[in-house]
């Protein structure tokens, strides 16, 4: 199916690209016509030179634009032009017209033949007009050589419509440059945004008197369950979760109950219709996708303690400060209460705190497990490395009769969901997992068994935090609304880790002191305009961070910038930043790709993705050549070794991540990253192959157990 969609797209691409013309022309006719026109032979039967033709062609449109400026008739993204008074508008048009005439002269007197300049114009130039290419681009419009399918897409009815749209875009660019050149040196870092008071970034939310209800308590206390009652009863609302897996879980829950609910994540949007055939106003999605511009009755923000996370916390802060909901429910740990109280002082909202106790007893065992033979059905073994998780799966299946499932961060959410379902319904006896089980995934775990209580933080091995230890341990004995309370147990494989768990679970979680912030796109556009000379966005961000360090912020801290800087530095290294808009660079900085310790194919594909945006060339997931087709097409065979199976699994996971990045990009640049249906087909196929490789690991373990070959320890 995926290949069929791809071939259909190819046929559409080659059959629909033709040019506007009063009569049909062959390719030879088009070239000949263009050659004759630029050699000084006017197409219109008069004595005008090409310069006069261009000047006459554009003058009427410029006067029409001047009239619109006087009447303040511009809409987004050119609405800033409405701020000009009549005199300033006239001066702008006159200056722009003069600059345009200079461009026309340069075009006609250039050492580069006019024909070469015309043939260098691509569809990207029409989509993002630039002053440097204005003359050949506008002359092609004059010659009726504007892409017909693009004219249909934009809704242009005539050549004058096309011309006026291009001139408005060029005029706006000219206006922006005039502002930058006029800035005095003293205004270089004069920011009109109050960085120390981000509540003021959201004036529409400040006009409301919102009711904020905090649901706080330990894991398995029913806090999210209770808040969702208000969501289900609302006419409009949004559930904001930390993971798309959790967002999908809520989405599927309501769909199964006959409640219309949309799914909105960075990678996909699944609309749902109400009884009247309209898209419903209830949505479940990830925190980053929350619509801050939209008014709603109820908004649920889950895992509120994530507001202090150095990498993603700004999404929680933006939601708390900016969502336009009459009723805002915040679910999470008690540690967030004091900080939210401080934030509410700035927003002026009403705050109510509801506290919950754990449903069911949690018992810390006195003795460690010691070895695999003492594992029990319903156990979940916790470790923090993917290699260790897969190794433990094989070792447990070698040394016991248990079937073992796995859950870890790099595993696609859909596979995690299937693995958890198999554990819950008894297909798996034991689960081996990372801290990925700490959020979401309603698992029927009887006992949490820590293999280790240390994890790698990207730099060094560190002890598990109090918050993480409690959250993971709390997954044991999950409360079931139908089955009642269940006692959960917590232990470890060795006594040292067990003592650490016993000591840590007795400690209170420290209060969160500050919320993470990161300015929105509009801020960066404003900030970049404050520099007289253009500089890379990554350099501007580092300068901004240096300035913010001088500001004492009581309740906030700036987000960690390492991830964004990886992407932005890649743009600079390849000179993409020179022609890419600030808006596009800011969006790309948030792309879900970690470039640390990745396979070369990831960086190579990232560059291809970025180049696609730069050239405005539409591409499918197949056009980027990162798919490991040999692995995708191969049938399941028994791997010769654990190492071979692990290598195959890793390659499939890399492919899956890149497909998800493609889907993420397609949500933000839908006309460039196209044929999402094929991308979804490929994503599903990769997930199927990953499931097969996990099954292959079990077969390897069973074969080695029969052969008496123990898995080599790492």
C-alpha positions in Angstrom: 0.0 0.0 0.0 2.8 2.4 0.9 4.6 1.8 -2.4 1.3 2.3 -4.3 0.7 5.7 -2.6 4.3 6.6 -3.5 4.0 5.7 -7.2 0.6 7.5 -7.4 2.3 10.6 -5.9 5.1 10.4 -8.5 2.6 10.2 -11.4 0.7 13.2 -10.0 3.9 15.2 -9.6 5.0 14.7 -13.2 1.5 15.2 -14.7 0.4 18.4 -13.0 3.4 20.8 -13.3 2.7 23.1 -16.2 2.5 26.9 -16.7 -0.2 29.5 -17.0 -0.7 30.5 -20.6 -3.6 31.7 -22.8 -2.9 28.8 -25.1 -1.2 25.4 -24.7 2.5 25.3 -25.6 5.1 22.6 -26.0 8.2 22.7 -23.8 10.1 23.9 -26.9 7.7 26.7 -27.5 8.0 27.9 -23.8 11.8 28.0 -24.0 11.8 29.7 -27.4 9.3 32.3 -26.1 11.3 33.0 -23.0 14.5 33.3 -25.1 13.0 35.8 -27.5 11.4 37.9 -24.8 14.5 38.5 -22.8 16.6 39.3 -25.9 14.7 42.6 -26.1 11.7 41.6 -28.2 8.5 42.7 -26.4 5.7 40.2 -26.4 3.2 43.0 -26.4 3.1 44.7 -29.8 4.5 48.1 -28.8 7.9 49.8 -28.6 8.4 49.4 -24.9 11.7 48.0 -23.7 11.7 45.1 -21.1 12.5 47.7 -18.4 9.5 49.8 -19.4 7.3 46.6 -19.6 8.3 45.7 -16.0 7.9 49.2 -14.7 4.4 49.6 -16.3 3.4 46.1 -15.2 4.1 46.7 -11.5 3.1 50.4 -11.1 -0.7 49.8 -11.0 -0.3 47.0 -8.4 2.0 49.3 -6.3 -0.7 52.0 -6.3 -3.3 49.4 -5.3 -1.0 48.4 -2.4 -0.6 52.0 -1.4 -4.4 52.4 -1.2 -4.6 49.3 1.1 -1.9 50.7 3.3 -3.9 53.9 3.7 -7.0 51.9 4.6 -5.2 49.5 7.0 -6.5 46.4 5.1 -3.6 44.0 5.6 -4.2 40.7 7.5 -1.7 38.3 9.1 1.2 37.9 8.4 1.4 41.4 7.1 -0.8 43.1 9.7 2.2 45.0 11.1 1.9 47.3 8.0 -1.4 48.6 9.4 0.6 50.5 12.0 2.0 52.9 9.4 0.4 56.3 9.1 -0.3 57.8 5.6 3.0 59.6 5.3 5.0 56.6 6.4 3.1 54.3 4.0 3.7 56.6 1.1 7.4 56.9 2.0 7.6 53.1 2.2 6.0 52.5 -1.2 8.1 55.2 -2.9 11.3 53.7 -1.4 10.3 50.2 -2.3 9.5 51.3 -5.9 12.8 53.0 -6.2 14.6 49.8 -5.0 12.6 47.7 -7.4 13.6 49.9 -10.3 17.2 49.4 -9.3 16.7 45.7 -9.3 15.1 45.8 -12.8 18.1 47.7 -14.1 20.5 45.3 -12.5 18.6 42.3 -14.1 18.6 43.7 -17.6 22.3 45.0 -17.5 23.7 42.0 -15.6 26.6 40.0 -17.1 24.6 36.9 -16.5 22.3 36.3 -19.5 18.6 37.1 -18.7 17.6 33.6 -19.9 19.9 32.0 -17.3 18.4 34.2 -14.6 14.9 33.2 -15.6 15.6 29.5 -15.7 17.1 29.6 -12.3 13.8 30.7 -10.8 12.1 27.7 -9.0 8.8 27.2 -7.2 10.7 27.9 -3.9 11.2 31.5 -5.1 7.4 32.0 -5.6 6.6 30.4 -2.2 9.2 32.6 -0.4 9.9 35.7 -2.6 13.2 37.4 -2.0 14.3 40.9 -3.2 17.4 39.5 -4.9 15.3 37.4 -7.3 12.5 39.9 -7.7 13.2 41.0 -11.3 13.4 37.6 -13.0 10.5 36.3 -10.9 8.2 39.2 -11.7 9.2 39.1 -15.4 8.2 35.5 -15.6 4.8 36.4 -14.2 4.6 39.1 -16.9 5.3 36.4 -19.5 2.5 34.2 -18.1 5.1 31.7 -16.8 3.8 31.3 -13.2 3.2 27.6 -12.1 -0.5 26.9 -12.8 -1.0 24.4 -10.0 0.4 26.9 -7.5 -2.0 29.6 -8.8 -4.9 27.2 -8.2 -3.6 26.3 -4.7 -3.3 30.0 -3.8 -6.7 30.9 -5.3 -5.3 33.5 -7.8 -7.7 34.4 -10.5 -5.5 36.6 -12.7 -2.0 37.7 -13.4 -2.6 40.9 -11.4 -3.5 38.8 -8.3 -0.2 36.9 -8.6 1.8 40.1 -9.0 0.1 41.9 -6.1 0.6 38.9 -3.7 4.3 38.8 -4.6 4.8 42.5 -4.3 3.1 42.6 -0.9 5.5 39.9 0.3 8.5 41.8 -1.1 7.3 45.1 0.3 7.0 43.5 3.8 10.6 42.2 3.6 11.7 45.7 2.5 9.9 47.3 5.4 11.5 44.9 7.9 15.0 45.7 6.6 14.3 49.4 6.8 13.3 49.0 10.5 16.5 47.0 11.3 18.7 49.6 9.6 17.0 52.5 11.5 17.6 50.9 14.9 20.0 53.0 17.1 22.8 51.1 18.8 21.3 51.8 22.2 18.2 49.8 21.2 20.3 46.7 20.5 19.1 44.7 23.5 16.0 46.7 24.4 13.5 43.9 24.8 9.8 44.8 25.4 9.1 41.4 26.9 9.3 41.1 30.7 11.4 37.9 31.0 11.0 37.9 34.8 7.2 37.9 34.5 6.1 35.4 31.8 2.5 35.6 33.1 2.3 38.8 31.0 3.2 36.9 27.8 -0.4 35.7 27.7 -2.7 38.8 27.9 -5.9 36.8 26.8 -5.5 34.4 29.7 -4.9 37.4 32.1 -8.3 38.8 31.0 -10.0 35.7 32.6 -10.6 34.8 36.2 -9.7 31.1 35.9 -10.4 28.4 38.6 -7.4 26.3 39.2 -7.9 22.9 41.0 -4.8 21.0 42.0 -5.1 17.2 42.5 -2.0 16.1 44.4 -0.9 12.8 45.9 1.3 9.8 45.4 1.2 7.4 42.5 -1.9 5.3 42.5 -4.0 7.8 44.5 -6.7 8.4 41.9 -5.9 12.1 41.3 -5.9 11.9 37.5 -9.0 9.6 37.5 -11.0 12.2 39.5 -9.9 15.1 37.4 -10.9 13.4 34.2 -14.5 13.3 35.4 -14.7 17.1 34.9 -13.1 16.6 31.4 -15.6 14.0 30.3 -18.6 16.2 31.4 -17.3 19.4 29.7 -18.5 20.7 26.3 -15.0 21.7 25.4 -11.6 20.8 26.9 -8.1 19.4 26.5 -6.3 16.7 28.3 -2.5 17.5 28.3 -0.3 14.6 29.0 3.5 14.2 29.1 3.6 11.4 26.6 1.8 10.6 23.3 1.3 7.1 24.7 -0.7 8.5 27.6 -2.6 10.9 25.3 -3.6 8.0 23.1 -4.6 6.0 26.2 -7.1 8.7 27.2 -8.3 9.1 23.6 -9.0 5.4 23.2 -10.7 5.3 26.6 -13.2 7.9 25.7 -13.7 6.6 22.2 -14.6 3.2 23.7 -17.1 4.8 26.0 -18.8 6.6 23.0 -17.5 10.0 24.0 -16.1 11.9 20.9 -12.5 13.0 21.5 -9.8 14.1 19.2 -6.1 12.9 19.4 -3.5 15.7 19.0 0.2 14.9 19.2 3.3 16.3 17.5 3.2 13.5 15.0 -0.5 12.9 14.3 -3.9 14.4 14.6 -7.0 12.2 14.6 -10.2 14.2 14.5 -13.5 12.8 16.0 -17.0 13.9 15.0 -19.8 14.6 17.4 -23.5 13.5 16.9 -24.0 16.5 14.6 -21.1 15.7 12.3 -18.9 18.4 13.6 -15.3 18.0 14.9 -15.7 17.6 18.7 -14.3 20.2 21.1 -12.8 17.6 23.4 -9.2 16.6 22.7 -6.5 14.5 24.3 -2.9 15.3 23.4 0.6 16.0 24.5 1.4 19.1 26.6 3.4 20.8 23.8 0.3 20.7 21.5 -2.1 22.5 23.8 -3.9 25.3 21.9 -3.2 28.4 24.0 -5.1 30.6 21.6 -8.4 28.7 22.1 -11.0 29.3 24.8 -12.3 26.1 26.5 -14.3 25.0 29.5 -11.8 22.5 31.1 -8.1 21.7 30.7 -6.4 18.9 32.5 -2.6 19.2 32.9 -1.1 15.9 34.0 2.3 15.4 35.9 2.4 19.0 36.9 5.8 18.5 38.7 7.3 18.3 35.2 7.1 22.1 35.3 10.6 22.0 36.8 12.1 19.7 34.2 15.1 21.4 32.6 14.3 20.2 29.1 10.5 20.1 28.7 9.3 22.1 31.7 8.6 25.3 29.7 5.6 23.5 28.0 4.0 23.0 31.5 4.7 26.6 32.5 3.3 28.0 29.2 0.1 25.9 29.7 -0.4 26.9 33.4 0.1 30.6 32.6 -1.4 30.7 29.1 -4.3 28.3 28.6 -7.7 30.0 28.2 -9.7 27.5 30.3 -12.5 28.4 32.7 -11.4 25.5 34.9 -7.8 24.3 35.0 -7.0 20.9 36.7 -3.4 20.3 37.6 -2.5 16.7 38.6 0.8 15.6 40.2 3.0 15.6 43.2 2.5 17.6 46.4 5.9 19.1 45.7 4.4 21.4 43.1 1.8 23.1 45.4 4.0 25.9 46.8 5.3 26.9 43.4 1.8 27.0 41.8 0.6 29.2 44.7 3.4 31.7 43.8 2.4 31.6 40.1 -1.2 32.1 40.9 -0.3 35.4 42.7 1.0 36.7 39.3 -2.0 35.4 37.3 -4.7 36.5 39.7 -6.6 33.2 39.4 -8.5 31.2 42.1 -6.7 28.2 43.5 -8.1 25.1 45.2 -5.9 22.2 46.4 -7.3 18.7 46.7 -5.1 16.1 48.3 -5.3 12.3 47.8 -3.9 9.3 49.7 -2.7 6.1 48.0 -5.4 3.6 47.2 -3.9 0.3 48.5 -0.9 -0.4 50.7 2.7 -0.3 49.5 5.0 -2.6 51.4 8.8 -2.5 51.2 10.2 -6.1 51.4 12.9 -6.9 54.0 14.9 -9.2 51.8 16.4 -8.8 48.3 15.4 -11.2 45.5 19.0 -12.4 45.0 18.5 -14.4 41.8 16.2 -15.0 38.9 14.8 -18.2 40.4 13.1 -16.1 43.1 11.2 -13.9 40.7 7.4 -14.3 40.8 4.6 -13.9 38.3 3.5 -10.3 38.3 7.0 -8.9 39.0 8.4 -5.9 37.1 12.2 -5.7 37.1 13.5 -2.1 36.8 16.8 -1.1 35.1 17.8 1.9 33.1 19.7 0.8 30.0 18.1 -0.6 26.9 20.9 -3.2 26.5 20.5 -4.3 30.1 16.7 -4.6 29.7 17.0 -6.9 26.6 19.9 -8.8 28.3 17.8 -9.4 31.4 14.8 -10.5 29.3 16.9 -13.2 27.7 18.6 -14.3 31.0 15.3 -14.6 32.8 13.8 -16.6 30.0 16.9 -18.8 29.9 17.0 -19.5 33.7 13.2 -19.7 34.3 10.1 -20.8 32.6 8.6 -17.3 32.6 7.7 -15.3 29.5 9.1 -11.8 29.7 7.9 -8.5 28.2 9.9 -5.3 27.9 9.2 -1.6 28.1 11.8 1.2 27.5 12.0 4.7 26.2 13.3 3.9 22.7 10.5 1.4 22.1 7.7 2.9 20.0 4.7 3.9 22.2 2.5 1.5 20.2 4.8 -1.4 21.1 5.0 -0.3 24.7 1.2 -0.4 24.8 1.0 -3.9 23.4 3.7 -5.2 25.7 1.8 -3.8 28.7 -1.4 -5.3 27.5 0.2 -8.7 27.2 1.6 -8.4 30.7 -1.8 -7.3 32.1 -3.7 -10.2 30.4 -1.2 -12.8 31.5 0.6 -13.5 28.2 3.8 -12.3 30.0 4.6 -13.5 33.5 7.3 -10.9 34.1 8.1 -7.4 32.8 11.5 -5.8 32.5 11.3 -2.0 32.2 12.9 1.3 32.5 11.5 4.4 34.3 9.3 4.7 31.2 6.7 3.0 33.3 6.7 5.9 35.8 4.2 7.9 33.7 1.0 6.4 32.2 0.6 2.7 31.3 -1.9 1.3 33.8 0.0 -1.9 34.7 -1.1 -4.8 37.0 2.3 -5.0 38.7 2.3 -7.0 42.0 6.0 -6.3 42.9 8.6 -3.8 41.7 12.1 -5.3 41.7 14.9 -2.8 41.2 17.9 -4.3 39.4 19.7 -1.1 40.0 19.1 2.3 41.7 21.6 4.3 39.6 21.2 5.6 36.1 23.3 7.5 33.5 22.2 11.2 33.3 24.1 11.9 30.1 27.4 12.7 31.9 27.8 10.3 34.8 26.0 7.6 36.8 23.8 9.1 39.5 21.5 7.8 42.2 17.8 7.7 41.4 16.0 10.8 42.8 13.5 10.6 45.6 10.7 11.6 43.2 11.6 9.0 40.6 12.0 6.2 43.2 8.6 6.9 44.7 7.0 7.2 41.3 8.4 3.9 40.1 7.8 2.0 43.4 4.2 3.4 43.4 3.4 1.4 40.3 3.2 -1.8 42.3 -0.3 -2.8 43.4 -2.2 -0.4 41.0 -5.7 0.4 42.2 -8.4 -0.9 39.9 -11.8 0.9 40.0 -13.5 -2.5 39.3 -11.3 -4.8 41.4 -10.6 -2.5 44.4 -7.4 -1.9 46.3 -4.4 -4.1 45.8 -1.3 -4.3 48.0 1.9 -3.6 46.2 5.5 -4.7 47.1 8.9 -3.2 46.4 12.3 -4.9 46.6 15.7 -5.1 44.8 18.0 -7.7 43.6 20.8 -6.9 46.1 20.8 -5.6 49.7 22.6 -2.4 49.0 19.9 -1.2 46.5 17.2 -2.4 48.9 18.6 -0.3 51.7 18.7 2.7 49.4 15.0 2.2 48.5 14.0 1.8 52.1 15.8 5.0 53.1 14.6 7.0 50.0 10.9 6.0 50.3 10.9 7.4 53.9 12.1 10.8 52.7 9.6 13.6 51.8 9.9 14.9 48.2 11.4 18.4 48.3 9.2 21.3 47.1 9.8 22.6 43.6 11.3 26.1 43.8 11.2 27.3 40.2 9.3 26.7 36.9 11.1 26.3 33.6 10.5 29.0 30.9 11.4 29.5 27.3 10.2 32.5 25.2 7.8 31.7 22.3 8.5 32.2 18.6 7.2 35.8 18.6 9.8 36.8 21.1 12.7 35.5 19.0 11.5 37.4 16.0 11.4 40.5 18.1 14.8 39.8 19.7 16.6 39.1 16.4 15.3 42.4 15.0 17.1 44.2 17.8 20.5 43.5 16.2 21.8 45.9 13.6 23.7 43.2 11.7 22.2 39.7 11.2 23.6 37.0 13.4 22.8 33.2 13.6 19.9 32.4 15.9 22.0 30.1 18.0 24.4 33.0 18.7 21.5 35.3 19.6 20.2 32.7 22.1 23.6 32.4 23.8 23.7 36.2 24.1 20.1 36.2 25.5 21.0 33.6 28.1 24.0 35.7 29.2 21.7 38.7 29.6 19.1 36.7 31.5 21.7 35.5 34.0 22.0 39.1 35.1 18.3 39.2 36.0 17.2 37.7 39.3 14.1 35.6 38.8 12.4 34.4 41.9 10.1 31.8 40.5 11.6 30.9 37.1 14.7 29.6 35.3 15.6 29.3 31.7 15.2 26.0 29.9 18.2 23.9 29.1 19.4 24.8 25.6 21.7 22.0 24.6 19.1 20.1 22.5 18.1 23.2 20.5 21.7 24.3 20.0 22.5 20.9 18.4 19.9 21.6 15.7 20.7 25.3 15.3 24.5 24.6 15.1 23.8 22.0 12.4 21.9 24.7 10.4 24.8 27.1 10.8 27.4 24.5 9.9 25.6 23.9 6.6 24.8 27.7 6.0 21.1 26.9 6.1 20.5 29.7 8.6 21.4 32.4 6.0 18.2 31.9 4.0 15.9 30.1 6.4 13.3 32.3 8.2 13.6 32.8 12.0 10.1 31.2 12.4 11.3 28.1 10.7 14.5 27.9 12.7 12.7 28.3 16.0 10.3 25.5 15.0 13.1 23.2 13.9 14.9 23.8 17.2 12.1 21.8 18.8 12.3 18.8 16.4 12.2 15.6 18.4 15.7 14.5 17.5 18.7 13.9 19.8 21.9 14.2 17.8 24.1 12.9 20.6 25.6 9.4 20.1 23.4 8.6 17.0 24.0 6.6 13.9 25.4 8.7 10.9 22.1 8.1 9.1 20.3 10.2 11.6 22.4 13.3 11.0 22.4 12.7 7.3 18.6 12.5 7.2 18.2 15.5 9.5 20.2 17.6 6.9 17.9 16.3 4.1 14.8 17.2 6.1 16.2 20.7 6.7 17.2 21.2 3.1 13.6 20.2 2.0 12.3 23.2 4.1 14.9 25.5 2.6 14.2 24.6 -1.0 10.4 24.3 -0.5 10.5 21.0 -2.4 7.6 18.5 -1.6 8.9 15.0 -0.7 7.5 11.8 0.6 9.0 9.6 3.3 10.6 7.4 0.6 12.5 10.3 -1.0 14.9 10.7 1.9 16.5 7.2 1.5 16.8 6.4 5.2 14.5 3.4 5.3 16.2 0.0 5.9 14.2 -1.8 3.2 16.1 -5.1 3.6 15.1 -5.3 7.2 11.5 -4.2 6.5 11.0 -6.7 3.7 12.7 -9.7 5.4 10.7 -12.5 7.0 11.2 -13.4 10.7 14.1 -15.8 11.1 15.8 -17.0 14.2 18.8 -14.8 14.8 22.1 -16.5 15.2 22.8 -14.6 18.5 21.5 -12.1 21.0 23.9 -9.6 19.5 22.5 -10.0 16.0 18.9 -9.6 17.3 19.9 -6.6 19.3 21.5 -4.9 16.2 18.5 -5.5 14.1 16.2 -4.1 16.8 18.3 -1.0 17.1 18.3 -0.4 13.3 14.5 -0.7 13.3 14.1 1.7 16.2 16.3 4.2 14.4 14.1 4.0 11.3 11.0 4.3 13.5 12.3 7.5 15.1 13.1 9.1 11.7 9.6 8.2 10.4 8.2 9.9 13.5 10.3 13.0 12.8 9.0 13.0 9.2 5.4 12.9 10.6 6.3 15.7 13.1 7.6 17.8 10.3 4.5 17.0 8.1 2.3 18.5 10.9 4.2 21.8 10.6 5.1 21.9 6.9 2.2 19.8 5.4 2.9 21.0 1.8 6.6 19.9 2.0 6.4 16.6 3.9 3.6 14.9 2.0 1.9 11.6 1.6 1.4 11.0 5.3 -0.7 7.9 4.6 2.4 6.1 3.3 4.5 7.3 6.3 1.8 5.9 8.6 1.9 2.6 6.7 5.7 2.4 7.0 5.5 3.3 10.7 3.0 0.4 11.3 5.2 -2.0 9.3 8.3 -1.1 11.4 6.3 -1.6 14.6 5.3 -5.1 13.3 9.0 -5.9 12.6 10.0 -4.7 16.1 7.4 -7.0 17.7 8.8 -9.8 15.6 12.4 -9.1 16.7 11.3 -9.1 20.4 9.8 -12.5 19.8 13.0 -13.6 18.1 14.9 -12.7 21.3 12.7 -15.1 23.3 13.4 -17.8 20.8 17.1 -17.2 21.0 16.9 -17.5 24.8 14.8 -20.7 24.6 17.3 -22.3 22.1 20.3 -21.4 24.3 18.5 -22.7 27.4 18.0 -26.1 25.7 21.5 -26.1 24.4 22.9 -25.2 27.8 24.6 -22.0 26.5 24.2 -19.2 29.1 24.0 -15.7 27.8 27.3 -13.9 28.1 27.1 -11.3 30.9 27.8 -7.6 30.2 
